Amino acid sequence: MDALIVLMSQNMTVSAIAEMIDEHDTRIWRVIRFYVEQARSQENLSEVKSVGVDETSRAKGHKYVTVFIDLDKSKVIYACEGKDAATIKSFKDDLEQHNGSCKNIINFCCDMSPAFISGIENNFPNASITFDKFHVMKLMNEAVDQVRRDEQSNNFLLKNTRYIWLKNPENLTSNQKKTLRPLKEIRLKTMKAYSIKLALRDFWSYKYRKSAEVYLKRWYFWATHSRLDPVIECAKTIKQHWTGITNYIKTKIDNGILEGTNSIIQAAKNSARGFRSTKNFITTIYLKTGNLKFNLPT
């Protein structure tokens, strides 16, 4: 029965399993946690070198869980409650309990959270930080959207165009392209911000760091002289995190894998209609995304 519960739990909600086998969900969670913890105790993390870290929401009300992923094997290796610097220390302790070493970690990919940055610098002395390009572009998108909102109050043509400016040109629908075409002929502040965003996107395609930095310096000059306050603020944030952003040209790592993992986690949360406890949520994260090897009874 235990083996059946664990196998079914990888594709079904606990409530569905409880109804199927006519058992209280508390016992089912107890069985799942036992085998997940057993499988995790046998994990060998001695070869982990590149780690991605990001937070995911457990429930409304700013309840978060921080997830750590082995970027080389595309699997979650640790999850814990919170999203502060203490989560990084907690990961270090767990890593060393599974034959890993903080000195072996040479790459960390994260957003520009000061808590994550300080936690990594204090606990992983050999790790180079690469800021996730998706988070950087999200910051730029927010700046573009703020410019649009400010300008929209004086220009009705920008009404209902929000998603056009958040997308890349190749992802626009035919109707969105049709809407955008006449806007290109007008000297819009939003169009200027959008052009600066597209120019920043080109930075990530560079192969050599030196030429990439030359390009980013030119982009920074353009952005800071744009007379668009949200864009200027975004550019200054990029300047403050310059090394971690330009590290991407060398490491080519990002949290794209983690974003996909987060989609799986959120889908599991939604199908279960939430979790009564963080412990159950973390157990589900390991179950769905940890690629654990279970020693099930036969």
C-alpha positions in Angstrom: 0.0 0.0 0.0 2.9 2.4 0.8 4.4 1.8 -2.6 1.1 2.5 -4.3 0.6 5.7 -2.4 4.0 7.1 -3.3 3.6 6.1 -7.0 0.1 7.7 -7.2 1.2 10.8 -5.4 3.6 11.7 -8.2 0.6 12.3 -10.5 -2.4 12.7 -8.2 -3.4 15.0 -5.4 -3.4 13.6 -1.8 -7.1 14.3 -1.5 -7.8 12.2 -4.6 -5.7 9.3 -3.3 -7.5 9.6 0.1 -10.9 9.3 -1.6 -9.7 6.4 -3.8 -8.3 4.2 -1.0 -10.7 5.4 1.7 -8.0 6.6 4.0 -7.5 9.9 5.9 -5.1 12.3 4.2 -3.1 12.7 7.3 -1.9 9.1 7.1 -1.1 9.5 3.4 1.0 12.6 4.0 2.8 10.7 6.7 3.7 7.9 4.3 4.8 10.3 1.5 7.0 12.3 3.9 8.6 9.2 5.2 9.7 8.0 1.8 10.7 11.4 0.5 12.9 12.0 3.6 14.4 8.5 3.2 15.2 9.2 -0.5 16.7 12.6 0.3 18.9 11.1 3.1 20.5 9.0 0.4 21.2 11.9 -1.9 24.9 12.5 -2.9 25.5 16.2 -3.7 29.3 16.0 -3.9 29.3 16.9 -7.6 27.0 19.9 -7.4 28.9 23.0 -8.8 26.2 25.3 -10.3 23.1 26.3 -8.3 20.1 28.3 -9.2 18.0 29.8 -6.4 14.6 31.5 -6.5 11.5 31.9 -4.2 8.1 30.5 -5.0 4.9 31.4 -3.2 3.1 28.9 -1.0 0.0 30.9 -0.3 -1.3 34.4 -0.3 0.0 36.8 2.4 3.7 36.8 1.5 4.4 33.1 2.4 7.3 31.9 0.4 9.5 28.9 0.0 13.0 29.2 -1.5 14.0 26.5 -4.0 17.6 25.5 -4.9 18.2 23.6 -8.1 21.2 21.8 -9.5 21.6 23.6 -12.8 23.6 20.7 -14.4 21.1 18.0 -13.6 17.9 20.2 -13.7 16.6 18.9 -10.3 15.6 20.5 -7.1 18.1 19.6 -4.4 16.8 21.7 -1.5 13.7 23.8 -0.4 13.0 25.7 2.8 10.6 28.3 4.2 11.4 32.0 3.7 13.3 34.0 1.2 16.0 35.8 3.3 19.8 35.3 3.7 19.1 32.6 6.3 17.8 30.3 3.5 21.3 30.3 1.9 22.9 29.3 5.2 20.3 26.6 5.5 21.1 25.3 2.0 24.8 25.2 2.9 24.1 23.1 6.0 21.9 20.7 4.0 24.5 20.5 1.2 27.2 19.5 3.6 25.0 16.9 5.2 24.7 15.2 1.7 28.5 15.0 1.0 28.5 18.4 -0.7 30.9 21.3 0.0 30.4 25.0 -0.1 33.8 25.2 -1.7 32.7 23.2 -4.7 30.1 25.6 -5.7 31.5 27.9 -8.4 28.4 29.4 -9.9 25.2 30.8 -8.3 22.3 32.2 -10.4 19.8 34.3 -8.6 17.8 37.5 -8.9 19.1 40.8 -7.5 17.8 40.2 -4.0 20.2 41.8 -1.5 19.4 38.9 0.9 20.4 36.3 -1.6 23.5 38.2 -2.6 24.8 38.6 1.0 23.9 35.0 1.8 25.9 33.7 -1.1 28.9 35.9 -0.4 29.0 34.9 3.2 28.5 31.2 2.8 30.0 30.3 -0.6 33.4 31.9 -0.9 34.3 30.4 -4.3 31.0 31.1 -6.0 30.6 33.6 -8.8 27.1 35.2 -8.9 25.3 35.5 -12.2 22.1 37.5 -12.1 19.3 35.8 -13.9 18.6 37.5 -17.3 14.9 36.9 -17.0 14.7 38.9 -13.8 16.8 41.7 -15.4 14.5 41.8 -18.4 11.5 41.8 -16.0 12.9 44.9 -14.3 13.2 46.5 -17.8 9.7 45.5 -18.7 8.4 47.1 -15.5 10.1 50.3 -16.5 8.6 50.3 -20.0 5.1 49.7 -18.5 5.5 52.6 -16.1 6.4 54.9 -18.9 3.3 53.7 -20.8 1.1 54.3 -17.8 2.4 57.8 -17.3 2.0 58.6 -21.0 -1.4 57.0 -21.3 -3.1 59.6 -19.2 -2.4 62.1 -22.0 -2.6 59.8 -25.0 -5.7 57.6 -25.6 -3.9 55.7 -28.4 -2.0 53.8 -25.7 -5.1 52.4 -24.1 -5.3 48.6 -24.0 -1.7 48.3 -25.4 0.0 47.1 -22.3 0.9 43.6 -23.5 2.2 44.8 -26.8 5.1 46.5 -25.0 5.8 43.6 -22.7 6.2 41.2 -25.6 9.1 40.8 -28.0 8.3 41.7 -31.7 8.4 38.0 -32.8 5.8 37.0 -30.2 3.2 39.6 -31.2 -0.1 38.4 -32.6 -1.2 39.7 -36.0 -3.7 42.1 -34.3 -1.0 43.4 -32.0 1.3 44.0 -34.9 -1.5 45.9 -36.6 -2.0 48.0 -33.5 1.7 48.7 -33.1 2.3 49.8 -36.7 0.8 53.3 -36.6 2.2 53.9 -33.1 5.7 53.6 -34.5 5.0 56.7 -36.6 4.4 58.8 -33.5 7.1 60.1 -31.2 5.9 58.2 -28.1 7.9 58.0 -24.9 6.7 54.5 -24.6 8.1 53.6 -28.1 11.5 55.0 -27.0 11.4 52.9 -23.8 10.5 49.9 -25.8 13.4 50.4 -28.2 15.8 50.7 -25.2 14.3 47.4 -23.9 14.9 45.6 -27.2 18.5 46.9 -27.2 19.1 45.5 -23.8 17.8 42.1 -25.0 20.5 42.0 -27.6 23.2 42.2 -24.9 22.5 38.5 -23.9 23.5 37.2 -27.3 27.2 38.4 -27.1 29.8 35.7 -26.9 32.8 37.7 -25.6 32.7 39.6 -22.3 34.8 42.5 -23.4 32.6 43.4 -26.4 29.5 42.7 -24.3 30.6 45.3 -21.7 31.4 47.8 -24.5 27.8 47.3 -25.8 26.3 47.5 -22.3 28.1 50.8 -21.6 26.7 52.3 -24.7 23.3 51.0 -23.8 23.7 52.5 -20.3 24.6 55.9 -21.7 21.5 55.9 -23.9 19.2 54.7 -21.1 20.4 57.3 -18.6 20.1 60.1 -21.1 16.6 59.0 -22.2 14.8 61.5 -19.9 12.5 58.7 -18.9 12.7 58.3 -15.1 11.7 54.6 -14.9 14.2 53.7 -17.6 16.9 55.7 -15.9 16.2 54.0 -12.5 16.4 50.6 -14.2 19.7 51.4 -15.8 21.2 52.6 -12.5 20.1 49.3 -10.9 21.8 47.4 -13.7 25.0 49.5 -13.1 24.9 48.6 -9.4 24.8 44.9 -10.4 27.2 45.2 -13.3 29.5 42.3 -12.6 26.8 39.8 -11.9 25.0 40.7 -15.1 28.1 40.6 -17.3 29.1 37.3 -15.7 26.3 35.7 -17.9 28.5 36.1 -21.0 31.0 33.7 -19.4 28.7 31.3 -17.5 25.7 31.3 -19.8 23.5 30.2 -16.9 20.1 31.4 -16.0 17.1 30.3 -14.0 15.1 29.2 -17.0 15.1 25.7 -15.6 13.9 27.0 -12.3 11.1 29.0 -13.9 9.9 25.7 -15.5 10.2 24.0 -12.2 8.2 26.7 -10.5 5.4 26.2 -13.1 5.2 22.6 -12.1 5.2 23.5 -8.4 2.4 26.1 -8.9 0.4 23.7 -11.0 0.6 21.1 -8.1 -0.4 23.8 -5.6 -3.4 24.9 -7.7 -4.6 21.3 -8.3 -4.4 20.6 -4.6 -6.1 23.9 -3.9 -3.3 24.9 -1.6 -1.5 23.1 1.2 -2.4 23.2 4.9 1.2 23.3 5.9 4.6 24.4 4.5 6.0 21.0 5.3 3.5 19.4 3.0 4.2 21.9 0.3 8.0 21.3 0.5 7.4 17.5 0.4 5.4 18.0 -2.8 8.3 20.1 -4.3 10.7 17.2 -3.7 8.2 14.7 -4.9 7.4 16.5 -8.2 10.8 18.0 -9.1 13.5 16.3 -7.0 14.0 13.2 -9.3 14.3 11.2 -6.1 15.1 7.4 -6.1 12.7 5.7 -3.8 13.3 2.5 -2.0 9.8 1.2 -2.0 8.5 -2.0 -0.5 7.8 -4.8 -3.0 
